[in-house]
């Protein structure tokens, strides 16, 4: 993965985590939700989440 793509994904994940701390009822915009589903959940979900970052356990859904 290129350094630029990795940096963008890191930034998106950081924004996601920051928004989760503001309100548990917050909704994730669909473009960001889709990006996270397509690029992050494969490695960052469930009991074996890399870096102990389980995005699937956050208080909102990333489902279609």
N, CA, C and O atoms as a Maestro MAE file, in Angstrom:
{
 s_m_m2io_version
 :::
 2.0.0
}

f_m_ct {
 s_m_title
 :::
 protein
 m_atom[256] {
  # First column is atom index #
  i_m_mmod_type
  r_m_x_coord
  r_m_y_coord
  r_m_z_coord
  i_m_residue_number
  s_m_chain_name
  s_m_pdb_residue_name
  s_m_pdb_atom_name
  i_m_atomic_number
  :::
  1 25 0.855 -1.163 0.000 1 A "UNK " " N  " 7
  2 3 0.000 0.000 0.000 1 A "UNK " " CA " 6
  3 2 0.908 1.235 0.000 1 A "UNK " " C  " 6
  4 15 1.894 1.286 0.735 1 A "UNK " " O  " 8
  5 25 0.573 2.211 -0.815 2 A "UNK " " N  " 7
  6 3 1.427 3.393 -0.889 2 A "UNK " " CA " 6
  7 2 1.316 4.221 0.387 2 A "UNK " " C  " 6
  8 15 0.324 4.142 1.112 2 A "UNK " " O  " 8
  9 25 2.319 4.992 0.638 3 A "UNK " " N  " 7
  10 3 2.372 5.827 1.845 3 A "UNK " " CA " 6
  11 2 1.203 6.821 1.867 3 A "UNK " " C  " 6
  12 15 0.642 7.078 2.932 3 A "UNK " " O  " 8
  13 25 0.830 7.381 0.719 4 A "UNK " " N  " 7
  14 3 -0.262 8.348 0.648 4 A "UNK " " CA " 6
  15 2 -1.591 7.703 1.018 4 A "UNK " " C  " 6
  16 15 -2.355 8.260 1.806 4 A "UNK " " O  " 8
  17 25 -1.867 6.540 0.456 5 A "UNK " " N  " 7
  18 3 -3.114 5.836 0.762 5 A "UNK " " CA " 6
  19 2 -3.151 5.473 2.240 5 A "UNK " " C  " 6
  20 15 -4.181 5.638 2.895 5 A "UNK " " O  " 8
  21 25 -2.048 4.985 2.763 6 A "UNK " " N  " 7
  22 3 -1.988 4.630 4.174 6 A "UNK " " CA " 6
  23 2 -2.253 5.854 5.045 6 A "UNK " " C  " 6
  24 15 -2.979 5.755 6.033 6 A "UNK " " O  " 8
  25 25 -1.684 6.994 4.703 7 A "UNK " " N  " 7
  26 3 -1.898 8.219 5.474 7 A "UNK " " CA " 6
  27 2 -3.354 8.659 5.425 7 A "UNK " " C  " 6
  28 15 -3.908 9.093 6.436 7 A "UNK " " O  " 8
  29 25 -3.974 8.549 4.256 8 A "UNK " " N  " 7
  30 3 -5.387 8.908 4.136 8 A "UNK " " CA " 6
  31 2 -6.266 7.991 4.975 8 A "UNK " " C  " 6
  32 15 -7.196 8.456 5.634 8 A "UNK " " O  " 8
  33 25 -5.982 6.708 4.954 9 A "UNK " " N  " 7
  34 3 -6.755 5.764 5.753 9 A "UNK " " CA " 6
  35 2 -6.556 6.015 7.238 9 A "UNK " " C  " 6
  36 15 -7.503 5.923 8.020 9 A "UNK " " O  " 8
  37 25 -5.344 6.329 7.622 10 A "UNK " " N  " 7
  38 3 -5.065 6.640 9.019 10 A "UNK " " CA " 6
  39 2 -5.861 7.864 9.451 10 A "UNK " " C  " 6
  40 15 -6.441 7.879 10.537 10 A "UNK " " O  " 8
  41 25 -5.889 8.878 8.614 11 A "UNK " " N  " 7
  42 3 -6.645 10.092 8.920 11 A "UNK " " CA " 6
  43 2 -8.131 9.817 9.026 11 A "UNK " " C  " 6
  44 15 -8.800 10.343 9.916 11 A "UNK " " O  " 8
  45 25 -8.656 8.993 8.121 12 A "UNK " " N  " 7
  46 3 -10.078 8.653 8.163 12 A "UNK " " CA " 6
  47 2 -10.418 7.910 9.445 12 A "UNK " " C  " 6
  48 15 -11.453 8.170 10.059 12 A "UNK " " O  " 8
  49 25 -9.560 6.995 9.850 13 A "UNK " " N  " 7
  50 3 -9.790 6.256 11.093 13 A "UNK " " CA " 6
  51 2 -9.721 7.182 12.298 13 A "UNK " " C  " 6
  52 15 -10.509 7.038 13.232 13 A "UNK " " O  " 8
  53 25 -8.798 8.124 12.290 14 A "UNK " " N  " 7
  54 3 -8.693 9.078 13.387 14 A "UNK " " CA " 6
  55 2 -9.951 9.930 13.479 14 A "UNK " " C  " 6
  56 15 -10.477 10.148 14.570 14 A "UNK " " O  " 8
  57 25 -10.437 10.413 12.336 15 A "UNK " " N  " 7
  58 3 -11.674 11.192 12.341 15 A "UNK " " CA " 6
  59 2 -12.842 10.367 12.856 15 A "UNK " " C  " 6
  60 15 -13.689 10.870 13.594 15 A "UNK " " O  " 8
  61 25 -12.883 9.129 12.474 16 A "UNK " " N  " 7
  62 3 -13.931 8.231 12.938 16 A "UNK " " CA " 6
  63 2 -13.887 8.082 14.452 16 A "UNK " " C  " 6
  64 15 -14.920 8.169 15.116 16 A "UNK " " O  " 8
  65 25 -12.720 7.860 14.989 17 A "UNK " " N  " 7
  66 3 -12.582 7.697 16.434 17 A "UNK " " CA " 6
  67 2 -12.908 8.982 17.176 17 A "UNK " " C  " 6
  68 15 -13.531 8.937 18.237 17 A "UNK " " O  " 8
  69 25 -12.504 10.118 16.646 18 A "UNK " " N  " 7
  70 3 -12.817 11.395 17.281 18 A "UNK " " CA " 6
  71 2 -14.312 11.663 17.272 18 A "UNK " " C  " 6
  72 15 -14.853 12.180 18.250 18 A "UNK " " O  " 8
  73 25 -14.980 11.324 16.193 19 A "UNK " " N  " 7
  74 3 -16.421 11.539 16.132 19 A "UNK " " CA " 6
  75 2 -17.147 10.609 17.093 19 A "UNK " " C  " 6
  76 15 -18.211 10.961 17.604 19 A "UNK " " O  " 8
  77 25 -16.601 9.445 17.345 20 A "UNK " " N  " 7
  78 3 -17.220 8.500 18.274 20 A "UNK " " CA " 6
  79 2 -17.150 9.014 19.703 20 A "UNK " " C  " 6
  80 15 -18.023 8.698 20.512 20 A "UNK " " O  " 8
  81 25 -16.140 9.793 20.027 21 A "UNK " " N  " 7
  82 3 -16.026 10.319 21.385 21 A "UNK " " CA " 6
  83 2 -16.972 11.479 21.616 21 A "UNK " " C  " 6
  84 15 -17.274 11.797 22.766 21 A "UNK " " O  " 8
  85 25 -17.447 12.120 20.564 22 A "UNK " " N  " 7
  86 3 -18.339 13.257 20.711 22 A "UNK " " CA " 6
  87 2 -19.754 12.821 21.054 22 A "UNK " " C  " 6
  88 15 -20.388 13.432 21.914 22 A "UNK " " O  " 8
  89 25 -20.258 11.800 20.418 23 A "UNK " " N  " 7
  90 3 -21.635 11.371 20.641 23 A "UNK " " CA " 6
  91 2 -21.810 9.941 20.154 23 A "UNK " " C  " 6
  92 15 -21.431 9.597 19.034 23 A "UNK " " O  " 8
  93 25 -22.384 9.128 21.006 24 A "UNK " " N  " 7
  94 3 -22.627 7.737 20.616 24 A "UNK " " CA " 6
  95 2 -23.723 7.649 19.563 24 A "UNK " " C  " 6
  96 15 -23.821 6.647 18.854 24 A "UNK " " O  " 8
  97 25 -24.557 8.699 19.452 25 A "UNK " " N  " 7
  98 3 -25.656 8.701 18.497 25 A "UNK " " CA " 6
  99 2 -25.262 9.290 17.144 25 A "UNK " " C  " 6
  100 15 -26.094 9.377 16.241 25 A "UNK " " O  " 8
  101 25 -24.013 9.690 17.001 26 A "UNK " " N  " 7
  102 3 -23.567 10.309 15.755 26 A "UNK " " CA " 6
  103 2 -23.632 9.309 14.610 26 A "UNK " " C  " 6
  104 15 -23.364 8.121 14.790 26 A "UNK " " O  " 8
  105 25 -23.987 9.802 13.444 27 A "UNK " " N  " 7
  106 3 -24.019 8.958 12.258 27 A "UNK " " CA " 6
  107 2 -22.791 9.242 11.417 27 A "UNK " " C  " 6
  108 15 -22.376 10.391 11.266 27 A "UNK " " O  " 8
  109 25 -22.222 8.196 10.881 28 A "UNK " " N  " 7
  110 3 -21.058 8.323 10.021 28 A "UNK " " CA " 6
  111 2 -21.552 8.609 8.604 28 A "UNK " " C  " 6
  112 15 -22.429 7.903 8.106 28 A "UNK " " O  " 8
  113 25 -21.003 9.637 7.947 29 A "UNK " " N  " 7
  114 3 -21.404 9.899 6.557 29 A "UNK " " CA " 6
  115 2 -21.147 8.666 5.690 29 A "UNK " " C  " 6
  116 15 -20.139 7.982 5.865 29 A "UNK " " O  " 8
  117 25 -22.043 8.388 4.769 30 A "UNK " " N  " 7
  118 3 -21.965 7.182 3.940 30 A "UNK " " CA " 6
  119 2 -20.635 7.039 3.203 30 A "UNK " " C  " 6
  120 15 -20.094 5.933 3.166 30 A "UNK " " O  " 8
  121 25 -20.079 8.102 2.613 31 A "UNK " " N  " 7
  122 3 -18.785 7.899 1.928 31 A "UNK " " CA " 6
  123 2 -17.687 7.406 2.874 31 A "UNK " " C  " 6
  124 15 -16.881 6.557 2.493 31 A "UNK " " O  " 8
  125 25 -17.649 7.923 4.089 32 A "UNK " " N  " 7
  126 3 -16.645 7.485 5.057 32 A "UNK " " CA " 6
  127 2 -16.939 6.065 5.526 32 A "UNK " " C  " 6
  128 15 -16.026 5.252 5.669 32 A "UNK " " O  " 8
  129 25 -18.201 5.773 5.763 33 A "UNK " " N  " 7
  130 3 -18.596 4.431 6.174 33 A "UNK " " CA " 6
  131 2 -18.210 3.405 5.106 33 A "UNK " " C  " 6
  132 15 -17.696 2.333 5.425 33 A "UNK " " O  " 8
  133 25 -18.458 3.739 3.851 34 A "UNK " " N  " 7
  134 3 -18.118 2.834 2.747 34 A "UNK " " CA " 6
  135 2 -16.607 2.631 2.661 34 A "UNK " " C  " 6
  136 15 -16.144 1.508 2.461 34 A "UNK " " O  " 8
  137 25 -15.837 3.707 2.810 35 A "UNK " " N  " 7
  138 3 -14.381 3.611 2.769 35 A "UNK " " CA " 6
  139 2 -13.867 2.692 3.867 35 A "UNK " " C  " 6
  140 15 -12.994 1.859 3.624 35 A "UNK " " O  " 8
  141 25 -14.399 2.838 5.060 36 A "UNK " " N  " 7
  142 3 -13.964 2.015 6.194 36 A "UNK " " CA " 6
  143 2 -14.333 0.552 5.968 36 A "UNK " " C  " 6
  144 15 -13.526 -0.340 6.228 36 A "UNK " " O  " 8
  145 25 -15.553 0.301 5.483 37 A "UNK " " N  " 7
  146 3 -15.966 -1.081 5.204 37 A "UNK " " CA " 6
  147 2 -15.049 -1.727 4.173 37 A "UNK " " C  " 6
  148 15 -14.667 -2.888 4.320 37 A "UNK " " O  " 8
  149 25 -14.697 -0.983 3.135 38 A "UNK " " N  " 7
  150 3 -13.917 -1.549 2.032 38 A "UNK " " CA " 6
  151 2 -12.436 -1.701 2.358 38 A "UNK " " C  " 6
  152 15 -11.781 -2.593 1.821 38 A "UNK " " O  " 8
  153 25 -11.898 -0.851 3.224 39 A "UNK " " N  " 7
  154 3 -10.451 -0.840 3.400 39 A "UNK " " CA " 6
  155 2 -9.956 -1.150 4.805 39 A "UNK " " C  " 6
  156 15 -8.780 -1.469 4.975 39 A "UNK " " O  " 8
  157 25 -10.810 -1.069 5.812 40 A "UNK " " N  " 7
  158 3 -10.321 -1.195 7.192 40 A "UNK " " CA " 6
  159 2 -10.840 -2.427 7.935 40 A "UNK " " C  " 6
  160 15 -10.104 -3.047 8.702 40 A "UNK " " O  " 8
  161 25 -12.107 -2.781 7.709 41 A "UNK " " N  " 7
  162 3 -12.719 -3.829 8.521 41 A "UNK " " CA " 6
  163 2 -12.111 -5.209 8.315 41 A "UNK " " C  " 6
  164 15 -12.183 -6.049 9.212 41 A "UNK " " O  " 8
  165 25 -11.522 -5.459 7.167 42 A "UNK " " N  " 7
  166 3 -10.926 -6.779 6.936 42 A "UNK " " CA " 6
  167 2 -9.862 -7.090 7.996 42 A "UNK " " C  " 6
  168 15 -9.740 -8.231 8.444 42 A "UNK " " O  " 8
  169 25 -9.109 -6.089 8.386 43 A "UNK " " N  " 7
  170 3 -8.028 -6.293 9.366 43 A "UNK " " CA " 6
  171 2 -8.364 -5.762 10.758 43 A "UNK " " C  " 6
  172 15 -7.746 -6.176 11.739 43 A "UNK " " O  " 8
  173 25 -9.327 -4.860 10.858 44 A "UNK " " N  " 7
  174 3 -9.613 -4.207 12.139 44 A "UNK " " CA " 6
  175 2 -11.032 -4.499 12.614 44 A "UNK " " C  " 6
  176 15 -11.806 -3.582 12.889 44 A "UNK " " O  " 8
  177 25 -11.363 -5.779 12.707 45 A "UNK " " N  " 7
  178 3 -12.667 -6.190 13.219 45 A "UNK " " CA " 6
  179 2 -12.531 -7.553 13.875 45 A "UNK " " C  " 6
  180 15 -11.783 -8.413 13.409 45 A "UNK " " O  " 8
  181 25 -13.258 -7.735 14.951 46 A "UNK " " N  " 7
  182 3 -13.272 -9.024 15.628 46 A "UNK " " CA " 6
  183 2 -12.167 -9.192 16.652 46 A "UNK " " C  " 6
  184 15 -11.439 -8.253 16.975 46 A "UNK " " O  " 8
  185 25 -12.063 -10.409 17.153 47 A "UNK " " N  " 7
  186 3 -11.109 -10.712 18.222 47 A "UNK " " CA " 6
  187 2 -9.654 -10.628 17.775 47 A "UNK " " C  " 6
  188 15 -8.765 -10.430 18.603 47 A "UNK " " O  " 8
  189 25 -9.403 -10.776 16.482 48 A "UNK " " N  " 7
  190 3 -8.022 -10.754 15.985 48 A "UNK " " CA " 6
  191 2 -7.692 -9.432 15.289 48 A "UNK " " C  " 6
  192 15 -6.829 -9.397 14.412 48 A "UNK " " O  " 8
  193 25 -8.362 -8.358 15.665 49 A "UNK " " N  " 7
  194 3 -8.144 -7.056 15.035 49 A "UNK " " CA " 6
  195 2 -6.697 -6.612 15.196 49 A "UNK " " C  " 6
  196 15 -6.140 -6.650 16.293 49 A "UNK " " O  " 8
  197 25 -6.099 -6.193 14.096 50 A "UNK " " N  " 7
  198 3 -4.710 -5.737 14.130 50 A "UNK " " CA " 6
  199 2 -4.588 -4.487 14.995 50 A "UNK " " C  " 6
  200 15 -5.463 -3.621 14.978 50 A "UNK " " O  " 8
  201 25 -3.507 -4.405 15.740 51 A "UNK " " N  " 7
  202 3 -3.263 -3.251 16.590 51 A "UNK " " CA " 6
  203 2 -4.290 -3.085 17.690 51 A "UNK " " C  " 6
  204 15 -4.402 -2.016 18.290 51 A "UNK " " O  " 8
  205 25 -5.040 -4.145 17.955 52 A "UNK " " N  " 7
  206 3 -6.115 -4.124 18.947 52 A "UNK " " CA " 6
  207 2 -7.121 -3.010 18.667 52 A "UNK " " C  " 6
  208 15 -7.738 -2.486 19.595 52 A "UNK " " O  " 8
  209 25 -7.292 -2.644 17.392 53 A "UNK " " N  " 7
  210 3 -8.258 -1.639 16.968 53 A "UNK " " CA " 6
  211 2 -9.417 -2.356 16.293 53 A "UNK " " C  " 6
  212 15 -9.334 -2.721 15.120 53 A "UNK " " O  " 8
  213 25 -10.496 -2.556 17.040 54 A "UNK " " N  " 7
  214 3 -11.673 -3.254 16.535 54 A "UNK " " CA " 6
  215 2 -12.728 -2.224 16.153 54 A "UNK " " C  " 6
  216 15 -13.511 -1.789 16.997 54 A "UNK " " O  " 8
  217 25 -12.749 -1.838 14.884 55 A "UNK " " N  " 7
  218 3 -13.697 -0.832 14.419 55 A "UNK " " CA " 6
  219 2 -15.132 -1.341 14.458 55 A "UNK " " C  " 6
  220 15 -16.067 -0.543 14.529 55 A "UNK " " O  " 8
  221 25 -15.317 -2.638 14.415 56 A "UNK " " N  " 7
  222 3 -16.663 -3.204 14.450 56 A "UNK " " CA " 6
  223 2 -17.298 -3.063 15.827 56 A "UNK " " C  " 6
  224 15 -18.514 -3.198 15.956 56 A "UNK " " O  " 8
  225 25 -16.504 -2.795 16.856 57 A "UNK " " N  " 7
  226 3 -17.055 -2.692 18.210 57 A "UNK " " CA " 6
  227 2 -17.458 -1.268 18.580 57 A "UNK " " C  " 6
  228 15 -17.908 -1.032 19.701 57 A "UNK " " O  " 8
  229 25 -17.307 -0.324 17.667 58 A "UNK " " N  " 7
  230 3 -17.682 1.060 17.953 58 A "UNK " " CA " 6
  231 2 -19.204 1.182 18.052 58 A "UNK " " C  " 6
  232 15 -19.925 0.335 17.524 58 A "UNK " " O  " 8
  233 25 -19.702 2.235 18.728 59 A "UNK " " N  " 7
  234 3 -21.137 2.335 19.026 59 A "UNK " " CA " 6
  235 2 -22.018 2.751 17.856 59 A "UNK " " C  " 6
  236 15 -23.094 3.305 18.081 59 A "UNK " " O  " 8
  237 25 -21.611 2.511 16.632 60 A "UNK " " N  " 7
  238 3 -22.446 2.779 15.475 60 A "UNK " " CA " 6
  239 2 -22.184 1.705 14.447 60 A "UNK " " C  " 6
  240 15 -21.176 1.003 14.518 60 A "UNK " " O  " 8
  241 25 -23.078 1.574 13.500 61 A "UNK " " N  " 7
  242 3 -22.933 0.511 12.515 61 A "UNK " " CA " 6
  243 2 -22.291 1.045 11.244 61 A "UNK " " C  " 6
  244 15 -22.451 2.213 10.887 61 A "UNK " " O  " 8
  245 25 -21.577 0.180 10.583 62 A "UNK " " N  " 7
  246 3 -20.962 0.498 9.302 62 A "UNK " " CA " 6
  247 2 -21.566 -0.363 8.206 62 A "UNK " " C  " 6
  248 15 -20.966 -0.545 7.147 62 A "UNK " " O  " 8
  249 25 -22.762 -0.895 8.464 63 A "UNK " " N  " 7
  250 3 -23.425 -1.768 7.503 63 A "UNK " " CA " 6
  251 2 -23.928 -0.970 6.317 63 A "UNK " " C  " 6
  252 15 -24.095 0.248 6.389 63 A "UNK " " O  " 8
  253 25 -24.171 -1.691 5.205 64 A "UNK " " N  " 7
  254 3 -24.740 -1.051 4.006 64 A "UNK " " CA " 6
  255 2 -26.117 -0.528 4.308 64 A "UNK " " C  " 6
  256 15 -26.766 0.044 3.433 64 A "UNK " " O  " 8
  :::
 }
 m_bond[255] {
  # First column is bond index #
  i_m_from
  i_m_to
  i_m_order
  :::
  1 1 2 1
  2 2 3 1
  3 3 4 2
  4 3 5 1
  5 5 6 1
  6 6 7 1
  7 7 8 2
  8 7 9 1
  9 9 10 1
  10 10 11 1
  11 11 12 2
  12 11 13 1
  13 13 14 1
  14 14 15 1
  15 15 16 2
  16 15 17 1
  17 17 18 1
  18 18 19 1
  19 19 20 2
  20 19 21 1
  21 21 22 1
  22 22 23 1
  23 23 24 2
  24 23 25 1
  25 25 26 1
  26 26 27 1
  27 27 28 2
  28 27 29 1
  29 29 30 1
  30 30 31 1
  31 31 32 2
  32 31 33 1
  33 33 34 1
  34 34 35 1
  35 35 36 2
  36 35 37 1
  37 37 38 1
  38 38 39 1
  39 39 40 2
  40 39 41 1
  41 41 42 1
  42 42 43 1
  43 43 44 2
  44 43 45 1
  45 45 46 1
  46 46 47 1
  47 47 48 2
  48 47 49 1
  49 49 50 1
  50 50 51 1
  51 51 52 2
  52 51 53 1
  53 53 54 1
  54 54 55 1
  55 55 56 2
  56 55 57 1
  57 57 58 1
  58 58 59 1
  59 59 60 2
  60 59 61 1
  61 61 62 1
  62 62 63 1
  63 63 64 2
  64 63 65 1
  65 65 66 1
  66 66 67 1
  67 67 68 2
  68 67 69 1
  69 69 70 1
  70 70 71 1
  71 71 72 2
  72 71 73 1
  73 73 74 1
  74 74 75 1
  75 75 76 2
  76 75 77 1
  77 77 78 1
  78 78 79 1
  79 79 80 2
  80 79 81 1
  81 81 82 1
  82 82 83 1
  83 83 84 2
  84 83 85 1
  85 85 86 1
  86 86 87 1
  87 87 88 2
  88 87 89 1
  89 89 90 1
  90 90 91 1
  91 91 92 2
  92 91 93 1
  93 93 94 1
  94 94 95 1
  95 95 96 2
  96 95 97 1
  97 97 98 1
  98 98 99 1
  99 99 100 2
  100 99 101 1
  101 101 102 1
  102 102 103 1
  103 103 104 2
  104 103 105 1
  105 105 106 1
  106 106 107 1
  107 107 108 2
  108 107 109 1
  109 109 110 1
  110 110 111 1
  111 111 112 2
  112 111 113 1
  113 113 114 1
  114 114 115 1
  115 115 116 2
  116 115 117 1
  117 117 118 1
  118 118 119 1
  119 119 120 2
  120 119 121 1
  121 121 122 1
  122 122 123 1
  123 123 124 2
  124 123 125 1
  125 125 126 1
  126 126 127 1
  127 127 128 2
  128 127 129 1
  129 129 130 1
  130 130 131 1
  131 131 132 2
  132 131 133 1
  133 133 134 1
  134 134 135 1
  135 135 136 2
  136 135 137 1
  137 137 138 1
  138 138 139 1
  139 139 140 2
  140 139 141 1
  141 141 142 1
  142 142 143 1
  143 143 144 2
  144 143 145 1
  145 145 146 1
  146 146 147 1
  147 147 148 2
  148 147 149 1
  149 149 150 1
  150 150 151 1
  151 151 152 2
  152 151 153 1
  153 153 154 1
  154 154 155 1
  155 155 156 2
  156 155 157 1
  157 157 158 1
  158 158 159 1
  159 159 160 2
  160 159 161 1
  161 161 162 1
  162 162 163 1
  163 163 164 2
  164 163 165 1
  165 165 166 1
  166 166 167 1
  167 167 168 2
  168 167 169 1
  169 169 170 1
  170 170 171 1
  171 171 172 2
  172 171 173 1
  173 173 174 1
  174 174 175 1
  175 175 176 2
  176 175 177 1
  177 177 178 1
  178 178 179 1
  179 179 180 2
  180 179 181 1
  181 181 182 1
  182 182 183 1
  183 183 184 2
  184 183 185 1
  185 185 186 1
  186 186 187 1
  187 187 188 2
  188 187 189 1
  189 189 190 1
  190 190 191 1
  191 191 192 2
  192 191 193 1
  193 193 194 1
  194 194 195 1
  195 195 196 2
  196 195 197 1
  197 197 198 1
  198 198 199 1
  199 199 200 2
  200 199 201 1
  201 201 202 1
  202 202 203 1
  203 203 204 2
  204 203 205 1
  205 205 206 1
  206 206 207 1
  207 207 208 2
  208 207 209 1
  209 209 210 1
  210 210 211 1
  211 211 212 2
  212 211 213 1
  213 213 214 1
  214 214 215 1
  215 215 216 2
  216 215 217 1
  217 217 218 1
  218 218 219 1
  219 219 220 2
  220 219 221 1
  221 221 222 1
  222 222 223 1
  223 223 224 2
  224 223 225 1
  225 225 226 1
  226 226 227 1
  227 227 228 2
  228 227 229 1
  229 229 230 1
  230 230 231 1
  231 231 232 2
  232 231 233 1
  233 233 234 1
  234 234 235 1
  235 235 236 2
  236 235 237 1
  237 237 238 1
  238 238 239 1
  239 239 240 2
  240 239 241 1
  241 241 242 1
  242 242 243 1
  243 243 244 2
  244 243 245 1
  245 245 246 1
  246 246 247 1
  247 247 248 2
  248 247 249 1
  249 249 250 1
  250 250 251 1
  251 251 252 2
  252 251 253 1
  253 253 254 1
  254 254 255 1
  255 255 256 2
  :::
 }
}
